[in-house]
Amino acid sequence: MTHPSETSLALHAGGDLGVWARWRLSRHAALCEGCRTRIEAFRSAREQLRDELAELPPELDWGRLAGEMQANIRLGLAAGRCVDQIQPEPRPLFGRLATVAAPAVLLVLVGLLLQHPQPQPAAAPWVDGTLIEANRGGIEMRQGDRMLSLRHPEAEDVTYLVNVEGGLRAGYVDSQTGQITIQNLYAQ
């Protein structure tokens, strides 16, 4: 048998459950002595709290509280009258049209700029003899007599990832600083 949660039992004791949940929990409590006892405990705690809160502290000064409430109400009414007197000036027709038209004009201009294709730079031609490799100290790319090298000197556990588009990635954690370094090398 699945028992309702403590929250559901407490809500049922206070009469704060919905119709369907209240009906289901009432049927369960009719069959379950433990849940019925918990509901009664919640009800008695609720009544005890209500009785304790009904007694007002003897040092409470109702005259002072009433005066403070009246002062706050008067202050709020006066502030409301001040705000009511300030009327916003109606904006001229041109200002209202500009508010609506400016975003539309901006949208049209951006659309026109995006329609004109920009010249794309030519891709660097693949040079025969381009080589990307991973070695002990880093990753390197050689193209003819030129070489680019990315080093990771004191890295112990380096992860390499090679893709078919001519790229090599090395990732490692620096043993001294604990920072992660990722190096990417692409050949075109």
C-alpha positions as a printed Julia matrix, in Angstrom:
188×3 Matrix{Float64}:
   0.0    0.0     0.0
   1.36   3.42   -0.94
   0.9    6.05    1.75
   0.37   9.77    1.03
   3.18  12.19    1.76
   3.38  14.16    5.02
   2.57  17.31    3.04
  -0.63  15.77    1.66
  -1.67  14.61    5.13
  -1.06  18.09    6.59
  -3.01  19.75    3.76
  -5.88  17.32    4.3
  -5.92  18.09    8.03
  -6.24  21.81    7.24
  -8.89  21.3     4.55
  -6.59  22.67    1.85
  -6.69  19.79   -0.65
  -8.67  19.81   -3.85
 -11.87  17.8    -4.18
 -10.35  14.79   -5.93
  -7.24  14.58   -3.72
  -9.35  15.06   -0.57
 -11.67  12.2    -1.61
  -8.76   9.85   -2.38
  -6.97  10.66    0.88
 -10.18  10.25    2.91
 -10.7    6.79    1.44
  -7.08   5.88    2.24
  -7.34   7.22    5.81
 -10.5    5.2     6.39
  -8.45   2.03    5.81
  -5.05   3.12    7.24
  -4.76   3.66   11.0
  -1.26   5.25   10.73
  -2.31   7.92    8.27
  -5.51   8.62   10.21
  -3.4    9.14   13.38
  -1.05  11.55   11.51
  -4.04  13.55   10.2
  -5.45  13.85   13.73
  -2.02  14.95   15.02
  -1.88  17.67   12.37
  -5.41  18.81   13.25
  -4.64  19.03   16.97
  -1.38  20.93   16.3
  -3.31  23.34   14.09
  -5.93  23.94   16.8
  -3.26  24.41   19.46
  -1.48  26.99   17.29
  -4.77  28.79   16.62
  -5.49  28.95   20.38
  -2.03  30.3    21.18
  -2.25  32.97   18.48
  -5.69  34.08   19.72
  -4.13  35.47   22.89
  -2.65  38.91   22.27
   0.53  39.95   24.06
  -0.2   42.23   27.05
   2.33  44.87   25.95
   0.51  45.51   22.65
  -0.54  49.19   22.39
  -3.56  49.3    20.07
  -3.78  53.09   20.2
  -0.24  53.49   18.86
  -0.81  50.86   16.15
  -4.05  52.52   15.06
  -2.29  55.89   14.81
   0.52  54.41   12.7
  -1.97  52.72   10.36
  -3.94  55.94    9.9
  -0.72  57.88    9.18
   0.34  55.28    6.58
  -3.08  55.39    4.92
  -3.02  59.19    4.76
   0.5   59.14    3.34
  -0.52  56.65    0.65
  -3.57  58.72   -0.32
  -1.49  61.9    -0.53
   1.1   60.15   -2.7
  -1.68  58.9    -4.96
  -3.03  62.43   -5.41
   0.47  63.67   -6.33
   0.84  61.02   -8.98
  -2.64  61.66  -10.39
  -1.78  65.33  -10.97
   1.13  64.49  -13.26
  -0.25  63.84  -16.73
   2.09  62.7   -19.48
   2.24  65.06  -22.4
   0.84  63.55  -25.58
   3.56  62.91  -28.11
   3.18  64.53  -31.5
   2.08  62.39  -34.41
   5.59  62.48  -35.91
   7.09  61.01  -32.73
   4.58  58.16  -32.69
   5.18  57.41  -36.37
   8.94  57.5   -35.89
   8.66  55.01  -33.05
   6.85  52.56  -35.32
   8.68  53.31  -38.57
  12.29  53.29  -37.32
  12.44  49.54  -36.57
  10.69  48.75  -39.86
  13.18  50.85  -41.85
  16.09  49.26  -40.0
  14.72  45.79  -40.76
  14.4   46.61  -44.48
  17.96  48.0   -44.65
  19.43  44.94  -42.94
  17.47  42.7   -45.3
  18.85  44.55  -48.32
  22.41  44.29  -47.01
  22.02  40.58  -46.41
  20.71  39.97  -49.93
  23.91  41.2   -51.55
  26.43  38.39  -51.39
  29.83  39.31  -50.06
  32.84  38.02  -51.98
  34.28  34.94  -50.28
  38.04  34.64  -49.98
  39.46  31.84  -52.05
  40.36  28.78  -50.03
  44.05  28.12  -49.71
  44.96  25.36  -52.13
  46.1   22.05  -50.74
  49.81  21.79  -51.15
  51.17  18.35  -51.8
  53.33  17.32  -48.95
  51.17  18.93  -46.22
  51.53  16.83  -43.11
  49.89  17.14  -39.7
  51.28  14.92  -36.98
  51.29  14.43  -33.25
  54.57  13.77  -31.55
  55.87  13.63  -27.99
  56.11  17.36  -27.43
  53.08  18.66  -29.33
  51.36  18.75  -32.69
  52.97  19.96  -35.9
  52.0   20.91  -39.43
  54.58  20.83  -42.21
  54.01  22.3   -45.65
  57.01  22.08  -47.88
  59.9   23.74  -46.04
  57.61  25.58  -43.55
  56.55  24.23  -40.18
  54.1   25.23  -37.43
  54.43  23.58  -34.05
  52.12  23.75  -31.01
  53.9   22.4   -27.93
  52.63  20.86  -24.71
  55.91  20.15  -22.94
  54.98  18.74  -19.52
  51.6   17.21  -20.31
  51.27  13.6   -19.24
  47.88  12.46  -20.52
  47.24  14.05  -23.93
  44.11  13.15  -25.89
  44.34  13.4   -29.67
  41.44  13.64  -32.07
  41.9   13.45  -35.84
  39.17  14.25  -38.37
  38.91  13.47  -42.06
  38.77  17.14  -43.04
  42.44  17.61  -42.25
  42.35  18.6   -38.59
  44.11  17.45  -35.45
  43.11  18.34  -31.89
  45.16  17.83  -28.74
  43.67  18.27  -25.29
  45.43  17.95  -21.96
  45.41  19.08  -18.32
  48.44  21.08  -17.18
  49.93  19.2   -14.23
  51.16  22.39  -12.52
  48.13  24.67  -12.85
  45.31  22.16  -13.37
  44.05  24.13  -16.39
  42.7   22.41  -19.49
  44.32  23.29  -22.79
  42.87  22.41  -26.19
  44.92  22.92  -29.35
  43.38  22.7   -32.82
  45.36  22.52  -36.03
  43.65  22.48  -39.47
  45.14  22.0   -42.91
  43.52  23.3   -46.09
